[in-house]
Amino acid sequence: MASNNKARKKIVLQQIITENPVIMQVIGICSALAVTNRMLNSLIMGLALTFTTALSSFTISILREKTPAHIRMMVQVLIISFYVILVDIFLQAYMPEMSKALGPYVGLIITNCIIMGRAEAFAINNKPLDSLIDGAAAGIGYTLILLAIALFREILGFGSIFGFRIMPESFTTWTLMIMPPGAFFILSLFMWWRKSKLPDEEAKK
């Protein structure tokens, strides 16, 4: 039991910190560039992807021994599509304004490399619970980066956090920050900062 808990803790730390899908693996960055001009958009997008990644990895793991190899990818896409459709229906029914704000990016979760990557790299070779944890951790890592990018973009671009204004009226907003290039600059700084820490971390091992 202790060894299982240790292994699962390692999975979580890898997906959130050491192998974060956005800043370390450089995948899933389309939405990071497109929806992070506001923190609420980023939070909802992150939760949607976490839900989809966790449950699709869980389902794929359950079916891994019964899925013929030659149709494996098609089955994975079908499973992922099912969960994305659930998310899309939920947003349209209960959060229509958010559904419009996120636009096509909810549907594009189906092709997000994070989900397919965890399915191929982990879920097809591991048990369902471990796959669920791995998928959830990858989604959380993605969400945290989106929120971090959105924090800077929303403050500088709108003078607010989660829609609540925190900067004085005299504050001059940066138009660049609410455009995709603003996300590119912030994301690049995060990547540079994270990779600059790698030599120190390797030295401590």
C-alpha positions in Angstrom: 0.0 0.0 0.0 2.8 2.4 0.9 4.6 1.7 -2.3 1.4 2.3 -4.3 0.9 5.7 -2.5 4.5 6.6 -3.2 4.2 5.8 -6.9 0.9 7.8 -7.2 2.5 10.7 -5.5 5.3 10.6 -8.0 2.8 10.5 -10.8 1.1 13.6 -9.5 4.4 15.5 -9.0 5.6 14.6 -12.5 2.5 15.8 -14.3 2.1 19.0 -12.2 5.8 20.0 -11.8 8.6 18.1 -13.3 6.9 17.1 -16.6 4.2 19.8 -16.8 2.6 19.3 -20.2 2.5 22.9 -21.1 5.9 24.3 -20.0 8.0 21.2 -20.1 6.4 19.1 -22.9 5.2 22.1 -24.9 1.8 20.5 -25.7 -1.7 21.9 -25.3 -0.5 25.4 -25.9 -3.2 26.4 -28.4 -5.8 27.0 -25.7 -3.0 28.5 -23.5 -2.6 31.2 -26.1 -6.2 31.7 -26.9 -8.3 31.6 -23.7 -6.0 33.0 -21.0 -6.9 36.7 -21.3 -9.2 36.1 -18.3 -8.8 33.9 -15.3 -12.4 32.6 -15.3 -12.1 31.5 -18.9 -8.8 29.7 -18.0 -10.3 28.1 -14.9 -13.3 26.7 -16.8 -11.1 25.5 -19.7 -8.7 23.9 -17.2 -11.5 22.1 -15.3 -13.0 20.9 -18.6 -9.7 19.4 -19.8 -9.0 17.9 -16.3 -12.5 16.2 -16.3 -11.9 14.9 -19.9 -8.3 13.7 -19.4 -9.0 12.0 -16.1 -12.2 10.1 -17.1 -11.0 9.3 -20.6 -7.7 7.8 -19.3 -9.7 5.9 -16.7 -12.1 4.5 -19.3 -9.3 3.7 -21.8 -7.4 1.8 -19.1 -10.5 -0.2 -18.2 -10.9 -1.2 -21.9 -7.2 -1.6 -22.8 -7.2 -5.4 -22.8 -10.4 -5.6 -24.8 -9.6 -3.1 -27.4 -8.0 -4.5 -30.7 -4.7 -2.9 -31.5 -5.7 -1.9 -35.0 -8.6 0.3 -33.9 -7.1 1.5 -30.6 -6.7 5.1 -31.7 -10.3 5.3 -33.0 -11.6 3.9 -29.8 -9.6 6.4 -27.8 -10.9 9.3 -29.9 -14.5 8.0 -29.5 -14.1 7.9 -25.7 -12.5 11.3 -25.5 -15.3 12.7 -27.8 -17.9 11.4 -25.4 -16.6 13.2 -22.4 -16.0 16.4 -24.4 -19.6 16.4 -25.6 -20.7 16.1 -22.0 -18.7 19.1 -21.1 -20.0 21.1 -24.1 -23.6 20.2 -23.3 -23.1 21.2 -19.6 -21.6 24.6 -20.6 -24.3 25.3 -23.1 -27.0 24.4 -20.6 -25.7 26.0 -17.4 -23.0 28.5 -18.5 -24.1 29.8 -22.0 -22.0 33.0 -21.8 -18.9 30.9 -20.9 -19.7 28.5 -23.7 -19.7 31.5 -26.2 -16.5 32.9 -24.7 -14.6 29.7 -25.1 -16.0 29.2 -28.5 -14.5 26.3 -30.5 -11.8 25.6 -28.0 -14.0 23.3 -26.0 -14.6 21.1 -29.0 -10.9 21.2 -29.8 -10.2 19.4 -26.4 -10.8 16.2 -28.4 -7.5 16.8 -30.3 -5.6 18.2 -27.4 -2.2 16.4 -27.3 -2.3 16.2 -23.5 -5.2 13.8 -23.6 -4.0 11.6 -26.4 -0.5 11.7 -24.8 -1.7 10.4 -21.5 -3.8 7.8 -23.2 -0.9 6.5 -25.2 1.9 6.9 -22.7 0.1 5.8 -19.6 -3.5 4.6 -19.7 -3.0 1.7 -22.1 -0.3 0.3 -19.9 -1.5 0.9 -16.4 -4.4 0.2 -14.0 -7.6 2.3 -14.1 -7.1 4.1 -10.8 -3.5 5.0 -11.6 -4.6 6.2 -15.0 -7.4 8.4 -13.4 -4.8 10.0 -11.1 -2.3 10.5 -14.0 -5.0 12.1 -16.2 -6.3 14.3 -13.4 -2.7 15.4 -12.5 -1.9 16.3 -16.1 -5.1 18.4 -16.2 -4.3 20.1 -13.0 -0.8 20.9 -14.3 -2.3 22.4 -17.4 -4.9 24.4 -15.4 -2.3 25.9 -13.0 -0.2 27.2 -16.0 -3.3 28.6 -17.7 -4.3 30.4 -14.4 -0.7 31.7 -14.0 -0.7 33.1 -17.5 -4.2 34.6 -17.1 -3.3 36.3 -13.8 -0.7 38.5 -15.6 -2.8 39.0 -18.7 -6.0 40.0 -16.9 -4.2 42.3 -14.5 -2.2 44.1 -17.2 -4.9 43.9 -19.9 -8.0 44.6 -17.9 -6.8 45.7 -14.4 -8.9 43.0 -12.8 -8.8 39.4 -11.4 -11.7 37.1 -12.1 -13.6 40.2 -13.4 -13.1 42.2 -10.2 -11.2 45.4 -10.8 -8.2 45.8 -8.6 -6.2 48.5 -10.4 -7.1 52.2 -10.0 -9.0 53.9 -12.8 -5.8 55.8 -13.7 -4.1 52.5 -14.6 -3.3 52.3 -18.3 -4.1 48.8 -19.6 -1.9 47.0 -22.0 -3.8 46.1 -25.1 -1.1 43.6 -26.1 -1.9 41.5 -23.0 -5.5 40.7 -24.1 -4.3 39.5 -27.5 -2.7 36.1 -28.3 0.9 37.5 -28.5 0.6 38.6 -24.9 0.0 34.9 -23.9 3.0 33.9 -26.0 5.3 36.3 -24.2 4.1 35.3 -20.7 4.2 31.6 -21.6 7.8 32.0 -23.0 8.9 33.6 -19.7 7.4 30.7 -17.7 9.2 28.1 -19.9 12.5 30.0 -19.6 12.1 30.2 -15.8 11.2 26.6 -15.4 14.0 25.3 -17.6 16.5 27.6 -15.9 15.8 25.6 -12.7 16.6 22.2 -14.2 20.4 22.3 -13.6 19.9 23.1 -9.9 17.4 20.3 -9.6 19.7 17.8 -11.3 22.5 18.8 -9.0 20.5 18.1 -5.9 19.7 14.5 -7.1 
